[in-house]
Each structure stands twice: as C-alpha cells, then as structure tokens.
C-alpha cells in the first residue's frame, strides 16, 4: 500500500513536471514568434519614418532597441544617430556623443552579422565620423579600413548605389589631400592610400549607370555635387555646369540636401 501510494505520487509529480515542461516550451515558442514579429514591425515603422524625414521620431523609436541583437535594427539605429547628429539644431557636444553612439551600434551590427552589407557600409561611415573628433592622423589611419568595408558592402550588394558613391567620395578625398596630409599618410602606411580624380570619375559614372538601371539617375544630391566638382578638377566646365545645375535644382528634403 505504501509502495502503491509512492508510485501514484511519483506518477502525479512526473505528469505535473511534464505539463510544466511542455507549457514552458509552448510559451517559449510564442515568445520567439512574438519577438520576430516585433522586430519586423519596428523595422517597418523605422523605414516609414526614415522615408518621411522624421529624424527625431525615428531616433526615439530605435534607441529603445539599442540592446537588440538584430543587425537590421542596429545599423538603422547607427544611421538614425548619425542623421540626428547632422541636424543644425544639435549641439556640438551632442553631435560628438551621437557620433560615438552611431559607431558602437554599427560595430555591434557587424559583429552580429558579418554578411550584412548595410552593417559594413554604416560601420565605414561611422568610423570616418569618429575620426573627425580624433584628429587627422587617426582619420588617415582609418582610411584603408573604411575603404575595405565599403568594398565589402559592394561585394554583398552590387546594386547599392549609395556605397558606390561613397567609394567615389573616398577617392575624391585622397585626390584632393593637401601635401601635409600626404606626409602624414606616408608615415602611417608603407604604401599610402592615393587616388586620382580620374578614378573618382570612373566610380561616379559606375554609380550613375547603376542608378540608370534602377530608373533613378538623380538618387542623391551630394553625388550630383561631387560629379560637378570632379569635372571642375578635370577642367571640363561644360560637364561641371551640367551636374552642378542638377545639384542646385535638386529638391531639398533633408538638411544635407540644403547644404548641397
């Protein structure tokens, strides 16, 4: 009788344990599905706000998810932090804080998913921004790493016109580098990073063909500006006037468009 009661109690406890275990599995499954839907929902809201130019609202939405492990959320937060830093109403101290915050988010996004082209792109952009606060030696020292990440982004997504444009900007920057910065570069690299305006022009046209392919040749005001500036450096004033006129007439949706 004692044995029977013990067995009954054991079966009852086993049944309860099994039910608890199954309930935990079921709850865990629901939680994962819910989390997945939540991430997709946040990304959808974020992309809508970005497209609408709602920089501050976008930042407030995404900063709530700064501890996320999702690379798609993290690179978007990096972009939002940087965009907020670019606003004229943002103080100098806040610009610095946001630049470093953006870099940390982009770095984390890259750690979470090395195959995410946007993570490479925004890591490179944010690394360049941080260099603005750490001096010309650091900025030049980071140059090779920046270009490598831009190139990796293009490998992962050859149709991303923005990244091709940014490689062009990189080339332009080194083509225009003053002599004292070239001396700094020479001390940092066995073979200093160099470029020419011809190389920049080639990249810009490659980007332009990409945009023509997607039926959006004027996708970015700054690209129009730099095409014009490059043609000026190449002493082709007719083509320079063409692209600078396009830049002047570009509809100004963002702070950067207004600066251009």
ZATI-612485 format. One record per atom (N, C-alpha, C): residue in three letters; x, y, z. Coordinates in steps of 0.1 Angstrom, whole numbers, padded with zeros to 4 digits, always signed. Example, Ala and Ser with C-alpha at 12.3 -4.5 7.8 and 13.67 -1.06 7.14 Angstrom:
ALA, +0132, -0057, +0078
ALA, +0123, -0045, +0078
ALA, +0132, -0033, +0078
SER, +0128, -0022, +0071
SER, +0137, -0011, +0071
SER, +0129, +0000, +0079
END
This chain:
UNK, +0008, -0012, +0000
UNK, +0000, +0000, +0000
UNK, +0009, +0013, +0000
UNK, +0019, +0012, +0009
UNK, +0029, +0024, +0009
UNK, +0035, +0025, -0005
UNK, +0040, +0014, -0010
UNK, +0046, +0014, -0023
UNK, +0037, +0020, -0034
UNK, +0024, +0015, -0034
UNK, +0014, +0020, -0044
UNK, +0012, +0035, -0043
UNK, +0011, +0040, -0030
UNK, +0009, +0054, -0028
UNK, +0022, +0062, -0034
UNK, +0034, +0057, -0031
UNK, +0046, +0063, -0035
UNK, +0046, +0064, -0051
UNK, +0042, +0052, -0057
UNK, +0042, +0052, -0072
UNK, +0032, +0062, -0077
UNK, +0020, +0062, -0071
UNK, +0010, +0072, -0076
UNK, +0015, +0086, -0075
UNK, +0021, +0089, -0063
UNK, +0027, +0103, -0061
UNK, +0037, +0106, -0072
UNK, +0046, +0096, -0074
UNK, +0056, +0098, -0084
UNK, +0051, +0100, -0098
UNK, +0040, +0092, -0102
UNK, +0034, +0094, -0115
UNK, +0028, +0108, -0116
UNK, +0021, +0112, -0105
UNK, +0014, +0125, -0104
UNK, +0025, +0136, -0106
UNK, +0036, +0135, -0099
UNK, +0047, +0145, -0100
UNK, +0053, +0145, -0114
UNK, +0055, +0134, -0119
UNK, +0060, +0133, -0133
UNK, +0051, +0139, -0143
UNK, +0038, +0137, -0141
UNK, +0028, +0143, -0150
UNK, +0028, +0158, -0149
UNK, +0029, +0163, -0137
UNK, +0029, +0178, -0135
UNK, +0042, +0183, -0141
UNK, +0053, +0177, -0139
UNK, +0066, +0181, -0144
UNK, +0066, +0182, -0159
UNK, +0060, +0171, -0165
UNK, +0059, +0170, -0180
UNK, +0050, +0182, -0185
UNK, +0039, +0184, -0178
UNK, +0030, +0195, -0183
UNK, +0037, +0209, -0182
UNK, +0044, +0211, -0171
UNK, +0051, +0223, -0169
UNK, +0062, +0225, -0180
UNK, +0069, +0214, -0183
UNK, +0079, +0215, -0193
UNK, +0073, +0218, -0207
UNK, +0062, +0211, -0210
UNK, +0055, +0214, -0223
UNK, +0050, +0228, -0224
UNK, +0045, +0233, -0212
UNK, +0040, +0247, -0212
UNK, +0051, +0257, -0214
UNK, +0063, +0254, -0208
UNK, +0074, +0263, -0209
UNK, +0079, +0263, -0224
UNK, +0079, +0251, -0230
UNK, +0083, +0251, -0244
UNK, +0073, +0259, -0253
UNK, +0060, +0257, -0250
UNK, +0050, +0264, -0258
UNK, +0051, +0279, -0256
UNK, +0053, +0283, -0244
UNK, +0054, +0298, -0241
UNK, +0067, +0303, -0248
UNK, +0078, +0296, -0247
UNK, +0090, +0300, -0253
UNK, +0088, +0302, -0268
UNK, +0081, +0292, -0274
UNK, +0078, +0293, -0289
UNK, +0070, +0305, -0292
UNK, +0060, +0308, -0284
UNK, +0052, +0320, -0286
UNK, +0060, +0333, -0285
UNK, +0069, +0333, -0275
UNK, +0077, +0344, -0272
UNK, +0087, +0347, -0284
UNK, +0092, +0336, -0290
UNK, +0101, +0338, -0301
UNK, +0094, +0343, -0313
UNK, +0082, +0338, -0316
UNK, +0074, +0343, -0327
UNK, +0070, +0357, -0325
UNK, +0066, +0361, -0312
UNK, +0062, +0374, -0309
UNK, +0074, +0384, -0311
UNK, +0086, +0380, -0306
UNK, +0098, +0388, -0308
UNK, +0101, +0390, -0323
UNK, +0100, +0380, -0331
UNK, +0102, +0381, -0345
UNK, +0093, +0391, -0352
UNK, +0080, +0390, -0348
UNK, +0070, +0399, -0354
UNK, +0073, +0413, -0349
UNK, +0078, +0415, -0337
UNK, +0080, +0428, -0331
UNK, +0092, +0435, -0339
UNK, +0102, +0427, -0341
UNK, +0114, +0432, -0349
UNK, +0109, +0437, -0363
UNK, +0102, +0429, -0370
UNK, +0097, +0432, -0383
UNK, +0088, +0445, -0382
UNK, +0080, +0446, -0372
UNK, +0071, +0457, -0370
UNK, +0079, +0470, -0368
UNK, +0090, +0469, -0360
UNK, +0098, +0481, -0357
UNK, +0105, +0485, -0369
UNK, +0111, +0476, -0377
UNK, +0118, +0479, -0389
UNK, +0109, +0486, -0399
UNK, +0096, +0481, -0400
UNK, +0087, +0487, -0409
UNK, +0084, +0501, -0405
UNK, +0082, +0504, -0392
UNK, +0079, +0517, -0387
UNK, +0091, +0526, -0390
UNK, +0103, +0521, -0387
UNK, +0115, +0528, -0389
UNK, +0117, +0533, -0403
UNK, +0115, +0524, -0413
UNK, +0117, +0527, -0427
UNK, +0107, +0537, -0431
UNK, +0095, +0537, -0426
UNK, +0085, +0547, -0429
UNK, +0089, +0561, -0424
UNK, +0094, +0561, -0412
UNK, +0098, +0574, -0406
UNK, +0110, +0579, -0413
UNK, +0119, +0570, -0417
UNK, +0131, +0575, -0425
UNK, +0127, +0581, -0438
UNK, +0118, +0574, -0445
UNK, +0113, +0579, -0458
UNK, +0106, +0592, -0457
UNK, +0100, +0594, -0445
UNK, +0093, +0607, -0443
UNK, +0101, +0618, -0437
UNK, +0114, +0615, -0435
UNK, +0123, +0625, -0430
UNK, +0121, +0629, -0415
UNK, +0115, +0620, -0408
UNK, +0112, +0622, -0393
UNK, +0124, +0618, -0385
UNK, +0134, +0625, -0385
UNK, +0147, +0621, -0379
UNK, +0146, +0619, -0364
UNK, +0140, +0628, -0357
UNK, +0140, +0627, -0343
UNK, +0130, +0616, -0338
UNK, +0119, +0615, -0345
UNK, +0109, +0604, -0341
UNK, +0116, +0590, -0344
UNK, +0123, +0589, -0355
UNK, +0130, +0577, -0359
UNK, +0140, +0573, -0348
UNK, +0148, +0583, -0344
UNK, +0158, +0580, -0333
UNK, +0151, +0575, -0320
UNK, +0141, +0582, -0316
UNK, +0134, +0579, -0304
UNK, +0128, +0564, -0305
UNK, +0124, +0561, -0316
UNK, +0118, +0547, -0318
UNK, +0130, +0537, -0317
UNK, +0141, +0539, -0324
UNK, +0151, +0529, -0325
UNK, +0160, +0528, -0312
UNK, +0162, +0539, -0306
UNK, +0171, +0539, -0294
UNK, +0166, +0530, -0283
UNK, +0153, +0528, -0283
UNK, +0147, +0518, -0273
UNK, +0152, +0504, -0275
UNK, +0158, +0501, -0287
UNK, +0162, +0488, -0291
UNK, +0177, +0487, -0292
UNK, +0184, +0496, -0285
UNK, +0199, +0497, -0286
UNK, +0206, +0484, -0281
UNK, +0199, +0477, -0273
UNK, +0205, +0464, -0267
UNK, +0201, +0452, -0275
UNK, +0194, +0454, -0287
UNK, +0190, +0443, -0295
UNK, +0202, +0436, -0301
UNK, +0200, +0423, -0305
UNK, +0210, +0415, -0312
UNK, +0207, +0414, -0327
UNK, +0197, +0422, -0331
UNK, +0193, +0422, -0345
UNK, +0201, +0432, -0353
UNK, +0209, +0427, -0363
UNK, +0218, +0436, -0371
UNK, +0210, +0447, -0379
UNK, +0198, +0442, -0384
UNK, +0189, +0452, -0391
UNK, +0185, +0463, -0383
UNK, +0182, +0461, -0370
UNK, +0178, +0472, -0361
UNK, +0190, +0481, -0358
UNK, +0201, +0474, -0355
UNK, +0213, +0481, -0351
UNK, +0219, +0491, -0361
UNK, +0220, +0486, -0374
UNK, +0225, +0495, -0384
UNK, +0216, +0507, -0386
UNK, +0203, +0504, -0385
UNK, +0193, +0515, -0387
UNK, +0194, +0525, -0375
UNK, +0197, +0520, -0363
UNK, +0200, +0530, -0352
UNK, +0212, +0538, -0354
UNK, +0223, +0531, -0359
UNK, +0235, +0538, -0363
UNK, +0232, +0550, -0373
UNK, +0224, +0547, -0383
UNK, +0221, +0557, -0393
UNK, +0213, +0568, -0387
UNK, +0203, +0564, -0378
UNK, +0194, +0574, -0372
UNK, +0202, +0583, -0362
UNK, +0212, +0578, -0355
UNK, +0220, +0586, -0346
UNK, +0229, +0595, -0354
UNK, +0234, +0591, -0365
UNK, +0242, +0600, -0373
UNK, +0234, +0611, -0379
UNK, +0222, +0607, -0384
UNK, +0213, +0617, -0390
UNK, +0209, +0628, -0380
UNK, +0207, +0624, -0368
UNK, +0203, +0633, -0357
UNK, +0215, +0642, -0354
UNK, +0227, +0637, -0355
UNK, +0239, +0645, -0353
UNK, +0241, +0655, -0363
UNK, +0236, +0653, -0376
UNK, +0238, +0662, -0387
UNK, +0229, +0674, -0386
UNK, +0218, +0673, -0378
UNK, +0209, +0684, -0378
UNK, +0215, +0697, -0372
UNK, +0212, +0708, -0378
UNK, +0218, +0721, -0373
UNK, +0214, +0724, -0359
UNK, +0203, +0719, -0355
UNK, +0198, +0722, -0341
UNK, +0205, +0714, -0330
UNK, +0213, +0704, -0334
UNK, +0220, +0695, -0325
UNK, +0233, +0702, -0320
UNK, +0235, +0703, -0307
UNK, +0247, +0710, -0301
UNK, +0260, +0702, -0305
UNK, +0271, +0709, -0304
UNK, +0284, +0703, -0307
UNK, +0287, +0691, -0298
UNK, +0283, +0692, -0285
UNK, +0286, +0682, -0275
UNK, +0277, +0669, -0279
UNK, +0265, +0672, -0283
UNK, +0255, +0661, -0286
UNK, +0260, +0655, -0299
UNK, +0265, +0662, -0309
UNK, +0270, +0657, -0321
UNK, +0281, +0646, -0318
UNK, +0290, +0650, -0309
UNK, +0301, +0641, -0306
UNK, +0295, +0628, -0300
UNK, +0286, +0630, -0290
UNK, +0280, +0618, -0283
UNK, +0273, +0609, -0293
UNK, +0265, +0615, -0302
UNK, +0258, +0607, -0312
UNK, +0267, +0600, -0322
UNK, +0278, +0606, -0326
UNK, +0288, +0600, -0335
UNK, +0294, +0587, -0329
UNK, +0297, +0588, -0316
UNK, +0303, +0576, -0310
UNK, +0292, +0566, -0308
UNK, +0280, +0570, -0304
UNK, +0269, +0561, -0303
UNK, +0266, +0553, -0316
UNK, +0266, +0561, -0327
UNK, +0264, +0555, -0340
UNK, +0274, +0545, -0343
UNK, +0287, +0548, -0340
UNK, +0298, +0539, -0343
UNK, +0297, +0526, -0335
UNK, +0293, +0527, -0323
UNK, +0291, +0515, -0314
UNK, +0280, +0506, -0319
UNK, +0269, +0512, -0324
UNK, +0258, +0505, -0329
UNK, +0262, +0498, -0342
UNK, +0269, +0505, -0351
UNK, +0273, +0499, -0364
UNK, +0283, +0487, -0361
UNK, +0292, +0489, -0352
UNK, +0302, +0479, -0348
UNK, +0295, +0466, -0343
UNK, +0285, +0468, -0335
UNK, +0277, +0457, -0329
UNK, +0269, +0450, -0340
UNK, +0263, +0458, -0350
UNK, +0256, +0452, -0361
UNK, +0265, +0443, -0369
UNK, +0278, +0447, -0371
UNK, +0287, +0440, -0379
UNK, +0291, +0427, -0372
UNK, +0292, +0428, -0358
UNK, +0296, +0416, -0350
UNK, +0285, +0406, -0351
UNK, +0272, +0411, -0351
UNK, +0261, +0402, -0351
UNK, +0259, +0395, -0365
UNK, +0262, +0402, -0376
UNK, +0260, +0397, -0389
UNK, +0270, +0402, -0399
UNK, +0281, +0395, -0401
UNK, +0292, +0400, -0409
UNK, +0288, +0400, -0424
UNK, +0277, +0393, -0427
UNK, +0272, +0392, -0441
UNK, +0262, +0403, -0445
UNK, +0260, +0412, -0436
UNK, +0250, +0423, -0438
UNK, +0257, +0435, -0444
UNK, +0254, +0437, -0457
UNK, +0261, +0448, -0464
UNK, +0259, +0462, -0458
UNK, +0247, +0464, -0453
UNK, +0244, +0477, -0446
UNK, +0253, +0479, -0434
UNK, +0255, +0469, -0427
UNK, +0264, +0469, -0414
UNK, +0278, +0474, -0418
UNK, +0283, +0468, -0429
UNK, +0296, +0472, -0434
UNK, +0296, +0487, -0438
UNK, +0286, +0491, -0445
UNK, +0285, +0505, -0450
UNK, +0285, +0515, -0439
UNK, +0276, +0512, -0429
UNK, +0275, +0522, -0418
UNK, +0286, +0521, -0408
UNK, +0293, +0510, -0407
UNK, +0305, +0509, -0399
UNK, +0315, +0518, -0405
UNK, +0317, +0517, -0418
UNK, +0327, +0526, -0425
UNK, +0324, +0541, -0424
UNK, +0311, +0544, -0426
UNK, +0307, +0558, -0424
UNK, +0309, +0563, -0410
UNK, +0305, +0556, -0400
UNK, +0306, +0560, -0386
UNK, +0321, +0560, -0382
UNK, +0329, +0551, -0387
UNK, +0343, +0551, -0384
UNK, +0350, +0564, -0389
UNK, +0345, +0568, -0401
UNK, +0350, +0581, -0406
UNK, +0346, +0593, -0398
UNK, +0333, +0593, -0393
UNK, +0328, +0604, -0385
UNK, +0336, +0605, -0372
UNK, +0339, +0593, -0365
UNK, +0346, +0593, -0353
UNK, +0360, +0599, -0355
UNK, +0366, +0597, -0367
UNK, +0379, +0602, -0370
UNK, +0379, +0617, -0370
UNK, +0368, +0624, -0373
UNK, +0367, +0638, -0372
UNK, +0369, +0644, -0358
UNK, +0367, +0636, -0348
UNK, +0368, +0640, -0334
UNK, +0382, +0636, -0329
UNK, +0389, +0627, -0336
UNK, +0402, +0622, -0330
UNK, +0414, +0627, -0338
UNK, +0412, +0636, -0347
UNK, +0424, +0642, -0354
UNK, +0427, +0636, -0367
UNK, +0435, +0643, -0375
UNK, +0438, +0639, -0389
UNK, +0446, +0626, -0390
UNK, +0455, +0624, -0380
UNK, +0463, +0612, -0380
UNK, +0455, +0599, -0379
UNK, +0445, +0600, -0370
UNK, +0436, +0588, -0368
UNK, +0427, +0587, -0380
UNK, +0422, +0598, -0386
UNK, +0413, +0597, -0397
UNK, +0420, +0591, -0409
UNK, +0433, +0595, -0412
UNK, +0440, +0589, -0423
UNK, +0444, +0575, -0420
UNK, +0447, +0572, -0407
UNK, +0450, +0558, -0403
UNK, +0438, +0549, -0405
UNK, +0426, +0554, -0404
UNK, +0414, +0545, -0406
UNK, +0410, +0544, -0421
UNK, +0417, +0551, -0429
UNK, +0412, +0552, -0443
UNK, +0411, +0539, -0450
UNK, +0422, +0531, -0449
UNK, +0422, +0518, -0456
UNK, +0411, +0509, -0451
UNK, +0409, +0509, -0437
UNK, +0398, +0501, -0431
UNK, +0384, +0505, -0437
UNK, +0382, +0518, -0438
UNK, +0370, +0524, -0443
UNK, +0367, +0519, -0457
UNK, +0377, +0520, -0466
UNK, +0375, +0516, -0480
UNK, +0373, +0501, -0481
UNK, +0379, +0493, -0472
UNK, +0377, +0478, -0473
UNK, +0363, +0475, -0469
UNK, +0357, +0482, -0460
UNK, +0343, +0479, -0456
UNK, +0333, +0484, -0467
UNK, +0336, +0495, -0473
UNK, +0328, +0499, -0484
UNK, +0329, +0489, -0496
UNK, +0341, +0484, -0499
UNK, +0342, +0474, -0509
UNK, +0335, +0461, -0506
UNK, +0336, +0457, -0493
UNK, +0329, +0445, -0488
UNK, +0313, +0447, -0490
UNK, +0309, +0459, -0487
UNK, +0294, +0462, -0488
UNK, +0290, +0461, -0503
UNK, +0298, +0465, -0512
UNK, +0295, +0464, -0526
UNK, +0295, +0450, -0531
UNK, +0305, +0442, -0526
UNK, +0305, +0428, -0529
UNK, +0292, +0421, -0525
UNK, +0287, +0424, -0513
UNK, +0275, +0418, -0508
UNK, +0262, +0423, -0515
UNK, +0263, +0436, -0519
UNK, +0251, +0442, -0526
UNK, +0256, +0451, -0537
UNK, +0259, +0446, -0549
UNK, +0265, +0454, -0560
UNK, +0256, +0464, -0565
UNK, +0243, +0464, -0562
UNK, +0233, +0474, -0567
UNK, +0231, +0485, -0558
UNK, +0238, +0486, -0547
UNK, +0236, +0497, -0537
UNK, +0244, +0509, -0542
UNK, +0237, +0518, -0549
UNK, +0243, +0530, -0555
UNK, +0250, +0539, -0544
UNK, +0244, +0539, -0532
UNK, +0250, +0548, -0522
UNK, +0264, +0544, -0518
UNK, +0267, +0531, -0517
UNK, +0280, +0526, -0513
UNK, +0290, +0529, -0524
UNK, +0286, +0528, -0537
UNK, +0295, +0531, -0548
UNK, +0298, +0546, -0548
UNK, +0288, +0554, -0545
UNK, +0290, +0568, -0544
UNK, +0300, +0571, -0533
UNK, +0299, +0564, -0521
UNK, +0308, +0567, -0510
UNK, +0323, +0563, -0513
UNK, +0324, +0552, -0521
UNK, +0338, +0549, -0526
UNK, +0343, +0560, -0534
UNK, +0335, +0566, -0542
UNK, +0338, +0577, -0550
UNK, +0343, +0589, -0542
UNK, +0335, +0592, -0531
UNK, +0339, +0602, -0522
UNK, +0353, +0600, -0515
UNK, +0355, +0587, -0512
UNK, +0368, +0583, -0506
UNK, +0379, +0586, -0516
UNK, +0377, +0583, -0529
UNK, +0387, +0586, -0539
UNK, +0390, +0601, -0541
UNK, +0378, +0608, -0541
UNK, +0379, +0623, -0542
UNK, +0387, +0629, -0531
UNK, +0385, +0624, -0518
UNK, +0392, +0629, -0507
UNK, +0407, +0628, -0508
UNK, +0411, +0616, -0512
UNK, +0425, +0614, -0514
UNK, +0431, +0621, -0526
UNK, +0424, +0623, -0536
UNK, +0428, +0630, -0547
UNK, +0431, +0645, -0543
UNK, +0423, +0650, -0534
UNK, +0423, +0664, -0530
UNK, +0432, +0666, -0518
UNK, +0438, +0656, -0512
UNK, +0445, +0656, -0500
UNK, +0457, +0666, -0501
UNK, +0458, +0676, -0492
UNK, +0469, +0686, -0492
UNK, +0482, +0679, -0489
UNK, +0493, +0686, -0492
UNK, +0507, +0680, -0491
UNK, +0510, +0675, -0477
UNK, +0506, +0683, -0466
UNK, +0510, +0679, -0453
UNK, +0502, +0667, -0448
UNK, +0490, +0665, -0453
UNK, +0483, +0652, -0450
UNK, +0489, +0640, -0457
UNK, +0494, +0643, -0469
UNK, +0501, +0632, -0477
UNK, +0514, +0628, -0469
UNK, +0521, +0637, -0462
UNK, +0532, +0634, -0455
UNK, +0529, +0625, -0442
UNK, +0517, +0629, -0436
UNK, +0512, +0620, -0425
UNK, +0509, +0606, -0430
UNK, +0502, +0605, -0442
UNK, +0499, +0592, -0447
UNK, +0511, +0584, -0450
UNK, +0522, +0591, -0455
UNK, +0534, +0584, -0458
UNK, +0541, +0578, -0446
UNK, +0539, +0584, -0434
UNK, +0545, +0579, -0422
UNK, +0536, +0567, -0416
UNK, +0523, +0567, -0420
UNK, +0514, +0556, -0414
UNK, +0514, +0544, -0423
UNK, +0516, +0545, -0436
UNK, +0515, +0533, -0445
UNK, +0528, +0531, -0453
UNK, +0531, +0519, -0455
UNK, +0542, +0515, -0464
UNK, +0539, +0520, -0478
UNK, +0526, +0518, -0482
UNK, +0521, +0523, -0494
UNK, +0509, +0532, -0491
UNK, +0511, +0545, -0490
UNK, +0500, +0554, -0486
UNK, +0488, +0553, -0496
UNK, +0475, +0554, -0490
UNK, +0464, +0554, -0499
UNK, +0463, +0566, -0508
UNK, +0463, +0564, -0521
UNK, +0462, +0575, -0530
UNK, +0451, +0573, -0540
UNK, +0447, +0583, -0547
UNK, +0437, +0582, -0557
UNK, +0439, +0594, -0567
UNK, +0431, +0593, -0577
UNK, +0431, +0604, -0587
UNK, +0417, +0608, -0590
UNK, +0415, +0620, -0596
UNK, +0402, +0624, -0600
UNK, +0396, +0616, -0611
UNK, +0405, +0610, -0619
UNK, +0400, +0601, -0630
UNK, +0394, +0589, -0623
UNK, +0400, +0583, -0613
UNK, +0395, +0572, -0606
UNK, +0381, +0575, -0600
UNK, +0380, +0587, -0594
UNK, +0368, +0591, -0588
UNK, +0357, +0592, -0598
UNK, +0360, +0598, -0610
UNK, +0350, +0600, -0620
UNK, +0345, +0586, -0625
UNK, +0354, +0577, -0626
UNK, +0350, +0563, -0630
UNK, +0340, +0557, -0620
UNK, +0343, +0559, -0607
UNK, +0334, +0554, -0597
UNK, +0320, +0561, -0598
UNK, +0321, +0574, -0601
UNK, +0308, +0581, -0601
UNK, +0300, +0577, -0613
UNK, +0306, +0575, -0624
UNK, +0298, +0570, -0636
UNK, +0293, +0556, -0634
UNK, +0301, +0548, -0627
UNK, +0296, +0534, -0624
UNK, +0284, +0536, -0616
UNK, +0284, +0545, -0606
UNK, +0272, +0547, -0598
UNK, +0260, +0552, -0606
UNK, +0263, +0561, -0615
UNK, +0253, +0567, -0623
UNK, +0246, +0556, -0632
UNK, +0254, +0547, -0638
UNK, +0249, +0537, -0646
UNK, +0240, +0528, -0637
UNK, +0244, +0525, -0625
UNK, +0236, +0517, -0616
UNK, +0223, +0524, -0614
UNK, +0223, +0537, -0612
UNK, +0210, +0545, -0610
UNK, +0202, +0544, -0622
UNK, +0208, +0546, -0634
UNK, +0200, +0545, -0646
UNK, +0193, +0531, -0648
UNK, +0200, +0521, -0643
UNK, +0195, +0508, -0643
UNK, +0182, +0507, -0635
UNK, +0182, +0514, -0624
UNK, +0171, +0514, -0615
UNK, +0161, +0525, -0618
UNK, +0163, +0532, -0629
UNK, +0154, +0543, -0633
UNK, +0154, +0554, -0623
UNK, +0165, +0557, -0617
UNK, +0166, +0568, -0607
UNK, +0180, +0575, -0608
UNK, +0183, +0582, -0619
UNK, +0196, +0587, -0621
UNK, +0200, +0598, -0611
UNK, +0190, +0605, -0605
UNK, +0193, +0616, -0596
UNK, +0190, +0612, -0581
UNK, +0196, +0600, -0577
UNK, +0192, +0594, -0564
UNK, +0197, +0602, -0552
UNK, +0207, +0610, -0554
UNK, +0214, +0617, -0542
UNK, +0220, +0630, -0546
UNK, +0216, +0640, -0539
UNK, +0221, +0654, -0543
UNK, +0236, +0655, -0542
UNK, +0242, +0649, -0531
UNK, +0256, +0651, -0529
UNK, +0264, +0644, -0541
UNK, +0259, +0634, -0546
UNK, +0266, +0628, -0558
UNK, +0266, +0637, -0570
UNK, +0255, +0644, -0572
UNK, +0255, +0654, -0583
UNK, +0265, +0665, -0580
UNK, +0266, +0669, -0568
UNK, +0276, +0680, -0564
UNK, +0290, +0675, -0567
UNK, +0293, +0663, -0563
UNK, +0307, +0658, -0564
UNK, +0310, +0655, -0579
UNK, +0300, +0651, -0587
UNK, +0303, +0649, -0601
UNK, +0307, +0663, -0607
UNK, +0300, +0673, -0603
UNK, +0303, +0687, -0608
UNK, +0317, +0691, -0604
UNK, +0320, +0689, -0591
UNK, +0333, +0693, -0586
UNK, +0344, +0685, -0592
UNK, +0342, +0672, -0595
UNK, +0352, +0664, -0602
UNK, +0355, +0669, -0616
UNK, +0344, +0673, -0623
UNK, +0346, +0678, -0637
UNK, +0353, +0691, -0637
UNK, +0351, +0699, -0626
UNK, +0359, +0712, -0625
UNK, +0374, +0709, -0623
UNK, +0377, +0699, -0615
UNK, +0391, +0695, -0613
UNK, +0397, +0690, -0626
UNK, +0389, +0683, -0634
UNK, +0393, +0678, -0647
UNK, +0393, +0689, -0658
UNK, +0389, +0701, -0654
UNK, +0388, +0713, -0663
UNK, +0378, +0711, -0674
UNK, +0367, +0703, -0671
UNK, +0357, +0702, -0681
UNK, +0345, +0710, -0676
UNK, +0345, +0723, -0679
UNK, +0335, +0732, -0673
UNK, +0321, +0730, -0678
UNK, +0320, +0725, -0690
UNK, +0307, +0722, -0696
UNK, +0299, +0711, -0688
UNK, +0306, +0700, -0686
UNK, +0300, +0689, -0678
UNK, +0299, +0693, -0663
UNK, +0308, +0701, -0658
UNK, +0307, +0706, -0644
UNK, +0294, +0714, -0643
UNK, +0291, +0723, -0652
UNK, +0279, +0731, -0652
UNK, +0267, +0723, -0652
UNK, +0267, +0712, -0660
UNK, +0256, +0703, -0661
UNK, +0252, +0697, -0648
UNK, +0262, +0691, -0641
UNK, +0260, +0684, -0628
UNK, +0257, +0694, -0617
UNK, +0264, +0705, -0617
UNK, +0262, +0715, -0606
UNK, +0248, +0721, -0607
UNK, +0243, +0723, -0619
UNK, +0230, +0728, -0621
UNK, +0219, +0718, -0616
UNK, +0222, +0705, -0619
UNK, +0213, +0694, -0613
UNK, +0213, +0695, -0598
UNK, +0225, +0697, -0592
UNK, +0226, +0697, -0577
UNK, +0218, +0709, -0572
UNK, +0220, +0721, -0579
UNK, +0213, +0733, -0574
UNK, +0198, +0731, -0575
UNK, +0193, +0724, -0585
UNK, +0178, +0723, -0587
UNK, +0172, +0711, -0580
UNK, +0181, +0703, -0573
UNK, +0176, +0691, -0566
UNK, +0166, +0695, -0555
UNK, +0155, +0688, -0553
UNK, +0145, +0692, -0543
UNK, +0152, +0689, -0529
UNK, +0152, +0699, -0520
UNK, +0159, +0697, -0507
UNK, +0149, +0691, -0497
UNK, +0151, +0678, -0495
UNK, +0142, +0671, -0485
UNK, +0149, +0671, -0471
UNK, +0162, +0670, -0471
UNK, +0170, +0668, -0459
UNK, +0179, +0680, -0456
UNK, +0185, +0680, -0444
UNK, +0194, +0690, -0440
UNK, +0206, +0690, -0450
UNK, +0211, +0678, -0453
UNK, +0222, +0677, -0462
UNK, +0219, +0682, -0476
UNK, +0207, +0679, -0481
UNK, +0203, +0685, -0494
UNK, +0204, +0700, -0494
UNK, +0200, +0706, -0483
UNK, +0200, +0721, -0482
UNK, +0215, +0726, -0482
UNK, +0224, +0718, -0476
UNK, +0238, +0722, -0476
UNK, +0244, +0721, -0490
UNK, +0240, +0710, -0497
UNK, +0245, +0708, -0511
UNK, +0240, +0719, -0520
END
